[in-house]
Amino acid sequence: MNAELDRLTQPRRKLVQEVQRLSRLAGFRRQVLFAYGSRCAVTRAQLRLVDAAHILPVGAPGSVDHVCNGIALAPTYHRAYDNALIFLDENYVMRLNEQKVQSLEGEGLGEGLVKFKEPLGKIFLPPDPKQWPTLRLLKKANAVRQIMV
Protein backbone atom coordinates (compact mmCIF):
# COMPACT_ATOMS: atom_id res chain seq x y z
CA MET A 1 0.00 0.00 0.00
CA ASN A 2 2.89 2.44 0.68
CA ALA A 3 4.00 2.15 -2.97
CA GLU A 4 0.51 3.17 -4.05
CA LEU A 5 0.57 6.18 -1.72
CA ASP A 6 3.98 7.22 -3.04
CA ARG A 7 2.57 7.42 -6.58
CA LEU A 8 -0.14 9.88 -5.60
CA THR A 9 0.56 13.40 -6.80
CA GLN A 10 -1.78 15.25 -4.45
CA PRO A 11 -0.05 17.54 -1.96
CA ARG A 12 -2.05 15.88 0.77
CA ARG A 13 -3.10 12.29 0.49
CA LYS A 14 -6.38 10.99 1.78
CA LEU A 15 -6.31 7.76 3.71
CA VAL A 16 -9.25 5.50 4.37
CA GLN A 17 -9.28 4.41 7.99
CA GLU A 18 -11.56 2.38 10.14
CA VAL A 19 -12.17 4.19 13.41
CA GLN A 20 -13.77 2.79 16.50
CA ARG A 21 -15.05 5.33 19.06
CA LEU A 22 -17.20 5.06 22.14
CA SER A 23 -20.46 6.90 21.73
CA ARG A 24 -21.54 9.73 23.98
CA LEU A 25 -24.86 11.45 24.43
CA ALA A 26 -25.05 14.61 22.36
CA GLY A 27 -26.39 16.70 25.24
CA PHE A 28 -23.54 15.91 27.66
CA ARG A 29 -21.30 18.78 26.52
CA ARG A 30 -24.16 21.28 26.50
CA GLN A 31 -25.33 20.23 30.00
CA VAL A 32 -21.86 20.38 31.53
CA LEU A 33 -20.98 23.73 29.97
CA PHE A 34 -24.34 25.19 31.04
CA ALA A 35 -23.83 23.95 34.62
CA TYR A 36 -20.39 25.58 34.80
CA GLY A 37 -21.46 28.77 33.04
CA SER A 38 -19.10 27.86 30.16
CA ARG A 39 -16.18 28.52 32.51
CA CYS A 40 -13.23 26.27 33.13
CA ALA A 41 -13.54 24.87 36.66
CA VAL A 42 -9.81 25.47 37.18
CA THR A 43 -8.95 28.73 35.40
CA ARG A 44 -12.46 30.26 35.25
CA ALA A 45 -11.77 31.23 31.61
CA GLN A 46 -14.65 31.18 29.12
CA LEU A 47 -13.54 32.25 25.64
CA ARG A 48 -15.57 29.43 23.99
CA LEU A 49 -12.53 27.23 24.49
CA VAL A 50 -13.92 25.11 27.29
CA ASP A 51 -14.42 21.34 27.00
CA ALA A 52 -16.80 19.05 28.84
CA ALA A 53 -14.52 16.41 30.37
CA HIS A 54 -15.73 13.13 31.83
CA ILE A 55 -14.76 12.59 35.47
CA LEU A 56 -14.86 8.81 35.02
CA PRO A 57 -13.53 8.11 31.50
CA VAL A 58 -16.05 7.14 28.83
CA GLY A 59 -14.66 3.62 28.46
CA ALA A 60 -14.60 2.84 32.19
CA PRO A 61 -17.35 0.66 33.68
CA GLY A 62 -19.99 2.83 35.32
CA SER A 63 -19.22 5.96 33.26
CA VAL A 64 -22.34 7.94 32.41
CA ASP A 65 -23.06 10.95 30.21
CA HIS A 66 -24.57 12.96 33.04
CA VAL A 67 -23.54 16.35 34.36
CA CYS A 68 -22.46 14.78 37.70
CA ASN A 69 -19.81 12.87 35.72
CA GLY A 70 -18.61 16.01 33.99
CA ILE A 71 -16.39 18.98 34.59
CA ALA A 72 -15.74 22.00 32.39
CA LEU A 73 -12.02 22.33 31.63
CA ALA A 74 -9.84 24.40 29.35
CA PRO A 75 -8.29 22.08 26.72
CA THR A 76 -4.83 21.92 28.32
CA TYR A 77 -6.31 21.06 31.72
CA HIS A 78 -8.70 18.58 30.09
CA ARG A 79 -5.77 16.80 28.49
CA ALA A 80 -3.78 16.93 31.73
CA TYR A 81 -6.79 15.47 33.58
CA ASP A 82 -7.27 12.66 31.03
CA ASN A 83 -3.55 11.85 31.27
CA ALA A 84 -3.61 11.85 35.09
CA LEU A 85 -1.19 14.77 35.44
CA ILE A 86 -3.89 16.43 37.54
CA PHE A 87 -6.76 14.93 39.49
CA LEU A 88 -9.75 16.07 41.49
CA ASP A 89 -9.77 15.00 45.12
CA GLU A 90 -12.82 14.40 47.29
CA ASN A 91 -12.75 18.02 48.56
CA TYR A 92 -13.05 19.31 44.97
CA VAL A 93 -9.44 20.43 44.92
CA MET A 94 -7.61 19.97 41.62
CA ARG A 95 -4.13 18.71 42.42
CA LEU A 96 -0.97 17.67 40.64
CA ASN A 97 -0.27 13.97 40.52
CA GLU A 98 3.24 13.89 42.00
CA GLN A 99 4.02 10.52 40.38
CA LYS A 100 3.43 12.04 36.94
CA VAL A 101 5.40 15.16 37.87
CA GLN A 102 8.39 13.04 38.90
CA SER A 103 8.15 11.07 35.67
CA LEU A 104 8.06 14.25 33.56
CA GLU A 105 10.95 15.81 35.44
CA GLY A 106 12.93 12.58 35.10
CA GLU A 107 12.49 12.82 31.33
CA GLY A 108 13.49 16.50 31.32
CA LEU A 109 9.92 17.54 30.43
CA GLY A 110 9.00 19.49 33.57
CA GLU A 111 9.40 22.95 32.00
CA GLY A 112 6.29 25.02 32.61
CA LEU A 113 4.97 23.12 35.64
CA VAL A 114 5.29 26.16 37.90
CA LYS A 115 3.00 28.25 35.66
CA PHE A 116 0.73 25.30 34.91
CA LYS A 117 -0.01 24.60 38.57
CA GLU A 118 -0.73 28.24 39.56
CA PRO A 119 -4.53 28.04 39.05
CA LEU A 120 -4.86 24.60 40.69
CA GLY A 121 -6.77 24.40 43.95
CA LYS A 122 -10.43 24.43 44.91
CA ILE A 123 -12.40 24.29 41.67
CA PHE A 124 -15.28 26.48 40.59
CA LEU A 125 -18.44 24.36 41.02
CA PRO A 126 -21.91 24.77 39.54
CA PRO A 127 -24.35 26.75 41.72
CA ASP A 128 -26.62 23.67 41.92
CA PRO A 129 -24.98 21.01 44.16
CA LYS A 130 -26.93 18.31 42.26
CA GLN A 131 -24.67 19.08 39.30
CA TRP A 132 -21.40 18.69 41.21
CA PRO A 133 -19.17 15.69 40.46
CA THR A 134 -20.28 12.83 42.70
CA LEU A 135 -17.79 11.50 45.22
CA ARG A 136 -18.44 7.94 44.05
CA LEU A 137 -17.38 8.84 40.50
CA LEU A 138 -14.37 10.84 41.75
CA LYS A 139 -13.15 7.84 43.75
CA LYS A 140 -13.64 5.48 40.80
CA ALA A 141 -11.94 7.90 38.39
CA ASN A 142 -8.89 8.24 40.63
CA ALA A 143 -8.68 4.47 40.98
CA VAL A 144 -8.93 3.99 37.18
CA ARG A 145 -6.13 6.54 36.71
CA GLN A 146 -4.12 4.81 39.46
CA ILE A 147 -3.92 7.91 41.62
CA MET A 148 -3.15 7.28 45.27
CA VAL A 149 -4.74 10.00 47.39
Residue frames as a rotation matrix with the C-alpha (Angstrom) as fourth column:
MET 1
0.570 0.822 0.000 0.00
0.822 -0.570 0.000 0.00
0.000 0.000 -1.000 0.00
ASN 2
0.290 -0.524 -0.801 2.89
0.254 -0.764 0.593 2.44
-0.923 -0.376 -0.089 0.68
ALA 3
-0.732 -0.562 0.386 4.00
0.488 -0.037 0.872 2.15
-0.476 0.826 0.301 -2.97
GLU 4
-0.056 0.810 0.583 0.51
0.946 -0.143 0.290 3.17
0.318 0.568 -0.759 -4.05
LEU 5
0.729 0.324 -0.603 0.57
0.573 -0.771 0.279 6.18
-0.374 -0.549 -0.748 -1.72
ASP 6
-0.184 -0.905 -0.382 3.98
0.328 -0.423 0.845 7.22
-0.927 0.030 0.375 -3.04
ARG 7
-0.674 -0.057 0.737 2.57
0.737 0.007 0.675 7.42
-0.044 0.998 0.038 -6.58
LEU 8
0.453 0.889 -0.069 -0.14
0.886 -0.457 -0.077 9.88
-0.100 -0.026 -0.995 -5.60
THR 9
-0.422 -0.622 0.659 0.56
0.725 -0.668 -0.166 13.40
0.544 0.408 0.733 -6.80
GLN 10
0.618 0.702 0.353 -1.78
0.314 -0.632 0.708 15.25
0.721 -0.327 -0.611 -4.45
PRO 11
-0.219 -0.700 0.680 -0.05
-0.443 -0.550 -0.708 17.54
0.869 -0.456 -0.190 -1.96
ARG 12
-0.510 0.146 0.848 -2.05
-0.811 0.246 -0.531 15.88
-0.286 -0.958 -0.007 0.77
ARG 13
-0.738 0.196 -0.646 -3.10
-0.214 0.839 0.500 12.29
0.640 0.508 -0.577 0.49
LYS 14
0.112 0.842 0.528 -6.38
-0.975 -0.010 0.222 10.99
0.192 -0.540 0.820 1.78
LEU 15
-0.907 -0.360 -0.216 -6.31
-0.294 0.912 -0.284 7.76
0.300 -0.194 -0.934 3.71
VAL 16
0.246 0.954 -0.171 -9.25
-0.505 0.276 0.818 5.50
0.827 -0.115 0.550 4.37
GLN 17
-0.854 -0.507 0.117 -9.28
-0.334 0.362 -0.870 4.41
0.399 -0.782 -0.479 7.99
GLU 18
0.156 0.849 -0.504 -11.56
0.327 0.437 0.838 2.38
0.932 -0.295 -0.210 10.14
VAL 19
-0.706 -0.343 0.619 -12.17
-0.375 -0.561 -0.738 4.19
0.601 -0.753 0.268 13.41
GLN 20
0.001 0.681 -0.733 -13.77
0.653 0.554 0.516 2.79
0.757 -0.479 -0.444 16.50
ARG 21
-0.764 -0.179 0.619 -15.05
-0.258 -0.795 -0.549 5.33
0.591 -0.579 0.561 19.06
LEU 22
-0.652 0.588 -0.478 -17.20
0.748 0.395 -0.534 5.06
-0.125 -0.705 -0.698 22.14
SER 23
-0.192 0.664 0.723 -20.46
0.492 -0.573 0.656 6.90
0.849 0.481 -0.217 21.73
ARG 24
-0.872 -0.018 -0.489 -21.54
0.438 -0.476 -0.763 9.73
-0.219 -0.879 0.423 23.98
LEU 25
0.197 0.980 0.000 -24.86
0.931 -0.187 -0.315 11.45
-0.309 0.062 -0.949 24.43
ALA 26
-0.114 -0.221 0.969 -25.05
0.748 -0.660 -0.063 14.61
0.654 0.718 0.240 22.36
GLY 27
0.656 0.514 0.553 -26.39
0.088 -0.780 0.620 16.70
0.750 -0.358 -0.557 25.24
PHE 28
0.523 -0.485 -0.701 -23.54
0.852 0.311 0.421 15.91
0.014 -0.817 0.576 27.66
ARG 29
-0.542 -0.805 0.240 -21.30
0.808 -0.578 -0.112 18.78
0.229 0.133 0.964 26.52
ARG 30
-0.253 0.538 0.804 -24.16
0.061 -0.821 0.568 21.28
0.966 0.193 0.175 26.50
GLN 31
0.749 0.604 -0.273 -25.33
0.260 0.112 0.959 20.23
0.609 -0.790 -0.073 30.00
VAL 32
0.259 -0.740 -0.620 -21.86
0.962 0.139 0.235 20.38
-0.088 -0.658 0.748 31.53
LEU 33
-0.681 -0.552 0.481 -20.98
0.623 -0.782 -0.015 23.73
0.385 0.290 0.876 29.97
PHE 34
0.100 0.796 0.597 -24.34
0.013 -0.601 0.799 25.19
0.995 -0.072 -0.070 31.04
ALA 35
0.760 0.200 -0.618 -23.83
0.558 0.285 0.779 23.95
0.332 -0.937 0.105 34.62
TYR 36
0.030 -0.871 -0.491 -20.39
0.925 -0.162 0.344 25.58
-0.379 -0.464 0.801 34.80
GLY 37
0.674 0.302 -0.674 -21.46
0.122 -0.946 -0.302 28.77
-0.729 0.121 -0.674 33.04
SER 38
0.893 -0.376 0.245 -19.10
0.316 0.137 -0.939 27.86
0.320 0.916 0.242 30.16
ARG 39
0.518 -0.748 0.415 -16.18
-0.819 -0.574 -0.014 28.52
0.249 -0.333 -0.910 32.51
CYS 40
-0.036 -0.642 -0.766 -13.23
-0.034 0.767 -0.641 26.27
0.999 0.003 -0.049 33.13
ALA 41
0.866 0.410 -0.288 -13.54
0.217 0.210 0.953 24.87
0.451 -0.887 0.093 36.66
VAL 42
0.262 -0.865 -0.428 -9.81
0.955 0.169 0.242 25.47
-0.137 -0.472 0.871 37.18
THR 43
-0.711 -0.682 0.171 -8.95
0.703 -0.691 0.169 28.73
0.003 0.241 0.971 35.40
ARG 44
-0.070 0.841 -0.537 -12.46
0.464 -0.449 -0.764 30.26
-0.883 -0.303 -0.359 35.25
ALA 45
-0.797 -0.258 -0.547 -11.77
-0.336 -0.563 0.755 31.23
-0.503 0.785 0.362 31.61
GLN 46
0.353 0.907 0.229 -14.65
-0.062 0.267 -0.962 31.18
-0.934 0.325 0.151 29.12
LEU 47
-0.296 -0.597 -0.746 -13.54
-0.683 -0.413 0.602 32.25
-0.667 0.688 -0.286 25.64
ARG 48
0.696 0.650 -0.305 -15.57
-0.693 0.497 -0.522 29.43
-0.188 0.575 0.797 23.99
LEU 49
-0.060 -0.808 -0.586 -12.53
-0.713 0.446 -0.542 27.23
0.699 0.385 -0.603 24.49
VAL 50
-0.397 -0.035 0.917 -13.92
-0.864 0.350 -0.361 25.11
-0.309 -0.936 -0.169 27.29
ASP 51
-0.552 0.140 -0.822 -14.42
-0.357 0.851 0.385 21.34
0.754 0.505 -0.420 27.00
ALA 52
0.503 0.654 0.564 -16.80
-0.858 0.297 0.420 19.05
0.107 -0.695 0.711 28.84
ALA 53
-0.522 -0.771 -0.364 -14.52
-0.640 0.636 -0.431 16.41
0.564 0.008 -0.825 30.37
HIS 54
0.570 0.636 -0.520 -15.73
-0.134 0.696 0.705 13.13
0.811 -0.333 0.482 31.83
ILE 55
0.321 -0.408 0.855 -14.76
-0.945 -0.083 0.316 12.59
-0.058 -0.909 -0.412 35.47
LEU 56
0.025 -0.228 0.973 -14.86
-0.128 0.965 0.229 8.81
-0.991 -0.130 -0.005 35.02
PRO 57
-0.738 -0.426 -0.524 -13.53
-0.508 -0.160 0.846 8.11
-0.445 0.890 -0.099 31.50
VAL 58
0.054 0.831 -0.554 -16.05
-0.998 0.024 -0.061 7.14
-0.037 0.556 0.830 28.83
GLY 59
0.000 -0.107 -0.994 -14.66
-0.514 0.853 -0.091 3.62
0.858 0.511 -0.055 28.46
ALA 60
-0.908 -0.377 0.180 -14.60
-0.329 0.379 -0.865 2.84
0.258 -0.845 -0.468 32.19
PRO 61
-0.420 0.784 -0.457 -17.35
0.650 0.612 0.451 0.66
0.633 -0.107 -0.766 33.68
GLY 62
0.016 0.553 -0.833 -19.99
0.953 -0.260 -0.154 2.83
-0.302 -0.792 -0.531 35.32
SER 63
-0.886 -0.334 -0.321 -19.22
0.223 -0.915 0.338 5.96
-0.406 0.228 0.885 33.26
VAL 64
0.113 0.972 0.208 -22.34
0.905 -0.015 -0.425 7.94
-0.410 0.236 -0.881 32.41
ASP 65
-0.660 -0.208 0.722 -23.06
0.571 -0.764 0.301 10.95
0.489 0.611 0.622 30.21
HIS 66
0.575 0.789 -0.218 -24.57
0.723 -0.364 0.587 12.96
0.383 -0.495 -0.780 33.04
VAL 67
0.525 -0.341 0.780 -23.54
-0.201 -0.940 -0.276 16.35
0.827 -0.012 -0.562 34.36
CYS 68
0.822 -0.212 0.529 -22.46
-0.536 0.027 0.843 14.78
-0.193 -0.977 -0.091 37.70
ASN 69
0.511 -0.705 0.492 -19.81
0.594 0.703 0.390 12.87
-0.621 0.094 0.778 35.72
GLY 70
0.411 -0.323 0.852 -18.61
0.766 -0.384 -0.515 16.01
0.494 0.865 0.090 33.99
ILE 71
0.283 -0.374 -0.883 -16.39
0.543 -0.697 0.469 18.98
-0.791 -0.612 0.006 34.59
ALA 72
0.966 0.029 0.258 -15.74
0.228 -0.570 -0.789 22.00
0.124 0.821 -0.557 32.39
LEU 73
0.339 -0.923 -0.181 -12.02
0.418 -0.024 0.908 22.33
-0.843 -0.383 0.377 31.63
ALA 74
0.486 -0.371 -0.792 -9.84
-0.771 -0.609 -0.188 24.40
-0.413 0.701 -0.581 29.35
PRO 75
0.849 -0.034 -0.528 -8.29
-0.348 0.715 -0.606 22.08
0.398 0.698 0.595 26.72
THR 76
-0.173 -0.980 -0.094 -4.83
-0.485 0.168 -0.858 21.92
0.857 -0.103 -0.504 28.32
TYR 77
-0.539 0.028 0.842 -6.31
-0.829 0.159 -0.536 21.06
-0.149 -0.987 -0.063 31.72
HIS 78
0.644 0.765 0.017 -8.70
-0.728 0.619 -0.295 18.58
-0.237 0.177 0.955 30.09
ARG 79
0.552 -0.512 -0.658 -5.77
-0.301 0.614 -0.730 16.80
0.778 0.601 0.185 28.49
ALA 80
-0.536 -0.765 0.357 -3.78
-0.589 0.036 -0.807 16.93
0.605 -0.643 -0.470 31.73
TYR 81
-0.068 0.618 0.783 -6.79
-0.920 0.265 -0.289 15.47
-0.386 -0.740 0.551 33.58
ASP 82
0.844 0.439 -0.308 -7.27
-0.533 0.748 -0.396 12.66
0.057 0.498 0.865 31.03
ASN 83
0.332 -0.818 -0.470 -3.55
-0.089 0.468 -0.879 11.85
0.939 0.334 0.082 31.27
ALA 84
0.751 0.120 -0.649 -3.61
0.571 0.377 0.729 11.85
0.332 -0.918 0.215 35.09
LEU 85
-0.418 -0.852 0.315 -1.19
0.519 -0.509 -0.687 14.77
0.746 -0.123 0.655 35.44
ILE 86
-0.777 0.294 0.557 -3.89
-0.590 -0.647 -0.482 16.43
0.219 -0.703 0.676 37.54
PHE 87
-0.538 0.663 -0.521 -6.76
0.545 0.745 0.385 14.93
0.643 -0.077 -0.762 39.49
LEU 88
-0.111 0.628 0.770 -9.75
-0.569 -0.676 0.468 16.07
0.815 -0.386 0.432 41.49
ASP 89
-0.934 -0.236 -0.268 -9.77
0.077 0.599 -0.797 15.00
0.349 -0.765 -0.542 45.12
GLU 90
-0.300 0.883 -0.362 -12.82
0.855 0.417 0.307 14.40
0.422 -0.218 -0.880 47.29
ASN 91
-0.089 0.229 -0.969 -12.75
0.654 -0.721 -0.230 18.02
-0.752 -0.654 -0.086 48.56
TYR 92
0.783 0.402 0.475 -13.05
0.610 -0.347 -0.712 19.31
-0.121 0.848 -0.517 44.97
VAL 93
0.472 -0.754 -0.456 -9.44
-0.459 -0.652 0.603 20.43
-0.752 -0.075 -0.655 44.92
MET 94
0.964 -0.251 -0.084 -7.61
0.023 0.396 -0.918 19.97
0.264 0.883 0.387 41.62
ARG 95
0.585 -0.783 0.211 -4.13
-0.417 -0.066 0.907 18.71
-0.696 -0.618 -0.365 42.42
LEU 96
0.131 -0.666 -0.734 -0.97
-0.936 0.161 -0.313 17.67
0.326 0.728 -0.603 40.64
ASN 97
0.998 0.050 -0.046 -0.27
-0.039 0.977 0.210 13.97
0.056 -0.207 0.977 40.52
GLU 98
0.488 -0.868 0.087 3.24
-0.737 -0.357 0.574 13.89
-0.468 -0.345 -0.814 42.00
GLN 99
0.161 -0.413 0.896 4.02
0.268 0.892 0.363 10.52
-0.950 0.182 0.255 40.38
LYS 100
0.673 0.146 0.725 3.43
0.738 -0.062 -0.672 12.04
-0.053 0.987 -0.149 36.94
VAL 101
0.932 -0.362 0.028 5.40
-0.362 -0.932 0.000 15.16
0.026 -0.010 -1.000 37.87
GLN 102
0.270 -0.871 0.409 8.39
-0.433 0.270 0.860 13.04
-0.860 -0.410 -0.305 38.90
SER 103
0.243 -0.117 0.963 8.15
0.680 0.728 -0.083 11.07
-0.692 0.675 0.257 35.67
LEU 104
0.894 0.132 0.429 8.06
0.413 -0.617 -0.670 14.25
0.177 0.776 -0.606 33.56
GLU 105
0.764 -0.640 0.076 10.95
-0.619 -0.695 0.366 15.81
-0.182 -0.327 -0.927 35.44
GLY 106
0.217 -0.675 0.706 12.93
-0.055 0.713 0.699 12.58
-0.975 -0.190 0.118 35.10
GLU 107
0.288 -0.039 0.957 12.49
0.896 0.364 -0.255 12.82
-0.338 0.931 0.140 31.33
GLY 108
-0.753 -0.604 -0.261 13.49
0.510 -0.786 0.350 16.50
-0.417 0.131 0.900 31.32
LEU 109
-0.540 0.646 0.539 9.92
0.513 -0.254 0.820 17.54
0.667 0.720 -0.195 30.43
GLY 110
-0.075 0.513 -0.855 9.00
0.988 -0.077 -0.133 19.49
-0.134 -0.855 -0.501 33.57
GLU 111
-0.950 -0.312 0.015 9.40
0.309 -0.932 0.192 22.95
-0.046 0.187 0.981 32.00
GLY 112
-0.600 0.741 0.303 6.29
-0.304 -0.560 0.771 25.02
0.740 0.370 0.561 32.61
LEU 113
-0.232 0.533 -0.813 4.97
0.711 0.663 0.232 23.12
0.663 -0.525 -0.533 35.64
VAL 114
-0.775 -0.094 -0.625 5.29
0.559 -0.564 -0.608 26.16
-0.296 -0.820 0.490 37.90
LYS 115
-0.835 0.488 -0.255 3.00
-0.546 -0.793 0.271 28.25
-0.070 0.366 0.928 35.66
PHE 116
-0.507 0.645 -0.572 0.73
-0.141 0.593 0.793 25.30
0.850 0.482 -0.210 34.91
LYS 117
-0.362 0.354 -0.862 -0.01
0.799 0.594 -0.091 24.60
0.480 -0.722 -0.498 38.57
GLU 118
-0.988 -0.084 0.131 -0.73
0.015 -0.889 -0.457 28.24
0.155 -0.450 0.880 39.56
PRO 119
-0.386 0.905 0.181 -4.53
-0.792 -0.426 0.437 28.04
0.473 0.026 0.881 39.05
LEU 120
-0.278 0.291 -0.915 -4.86
0.217 0.947 0.235 24.60
0.936 -0.134 -0.327 40.69
GLY 121
-0.976 0.066 0.209 -6.77
-0.218 -0.211 -0.953 24.40
-0.019 -0.975 0.220 43.95
LYS 122
-0.408 0.904 0.124 -10.43
0.283 0.255 -0.924 24.43
-0.868 -0.342 -0.360 44.91
ILE 123
-0.835 0.089 0.543 -12.40
0.544 -0.020 0.839 24.29
0.085 0.996 -0.032 41.67
PHE 124
-0.694 0.703 -0.156 -15.28
-0.701 -0.709 -0.078 26.48
-0.165 0.055 0.985 40.59
LEU 125
-0.856 0.447 0.260 -18.44
0.420 0.894 -0.156 24.36
-0.302 -0.025 -0.953 41.02
PRO 126
-0.510 0.759 0.405 -21.91
0.315 -0.273 0.909 24.77
0.800 0.591 -0.100 39.54
PRO 127
-0.597 0.350 0.721 -24.35
-0.705 -0.658 -0.265 26.75
0.382 -0.667 0.640 41.72
ASP 128
0.540 0.841 0.028 -26.62
-0.790 0.495 0.361 23.67
0.290 -0.217 0.932 41.92
PRO 129
-0.239 -0.695 0.678 -24.98
-0.874 0.459 0.162 21.01
-0.424 -0.554 -0.717 44.16
LYS 130
0.525 0.488 0.697 -26.93
-0.130 0.856 -0.501 18.31
-0.841 0.172 0.513 42.26
GLN 131
0.976 -0.191 -0.102 -24.67
-0.100 0.020 -0.995 19.08
0.192 0.981 0.001 39.30
TRP 132
0.286 -0.917 0.278 -21.40
-0.935 -0.203 0.292 18.69
-0.211 -0.343 -0.915 41.21
PRO 133
-0.191 -0.429 -0.883 -19.17
-0.534 0.800 -0.273 15.69
0.824 0.420 -0.382 40.46
THR 134
0.838 0.532 0.124 -20.28
-0.404 0.451 0.796 12.83
0.367 -0.717 0.593 42.70
LEU 135
0.168 -0.797 0.580 -17.79
-0.941 0.045 0.335 11.50
-0.294 -0.603 -0.742 45.22
ARG 136
0.495 0.078 0.866 -18.44
-0.018 0.997 -0.080 7.94
-0.869 0.024 0.494 44.05
LEU 137
0.935 -0.124 0.333 -17.38
0.347 0.108 -0.932 8.84
0.079 0.986 0.144 40.50
LEU 138
0.600 -0.764 0.238 -14.37
-0.730 -0.644 -0.226 10.84
0.326 -0.038 -0.945 41.75
LYS 139
0.208 -0.501 0.840 -13.15
-0.672 0.551 0.495 7.84
-0.710 -0.668 -0.222 43.75
LYS 140
0.637 0.092 0.765 -13.64
0.354 0.847 -0.396 5.48
-0.685 0.523 0.507 40.80
ALA 141
0.953 -0.271 0.133 -11.94
-0.002 -0.445 -0.895 7.90
0.302 0.853 -0.425 38.39
ASN 142
0.381 -0.855 0.353 -8.89
-0.924 -0.367 0.108 8.24
0.037 -0.367 -0.929 40.63
ALA 143
0.224 -0.263 0.938 -8.68
-0.295 0.899 0.323 4.47
-0.929 -0.349 0.124 40.98
VAL 144
0.857 0.128 0.499 -8.93
0.410 0.416 -0.811 3.99
-0.311 0.900 0.304 37.18
ARG 145
0.777 -0.588 0.227 -6.13
-0.231 -0.601 -0.765 6.54
0.586 0.542 -0.603 36.71
GLN 146
0.407 -0.597 -0.691 -4.12
0.742 0.658 -0.131 4.81
0.533 -0.459 0.710 39.46
ILE 147
-0.146 -0.364 0.920 -3.92
-0.250 -0.886 -0.391 7.91
0.957 -0.287 0.039 41.62
MET 148
-0.107 0.009 -0.994 -3.15
0.859 0.504 -0.088 7.28
0.500 -0.864 -0.062 45.27
VAL 149
0.177 0.259 0.950 -4.74
-0.145 -0.947 0.285 10.00
0.973 -0.188 -0.130 47.39
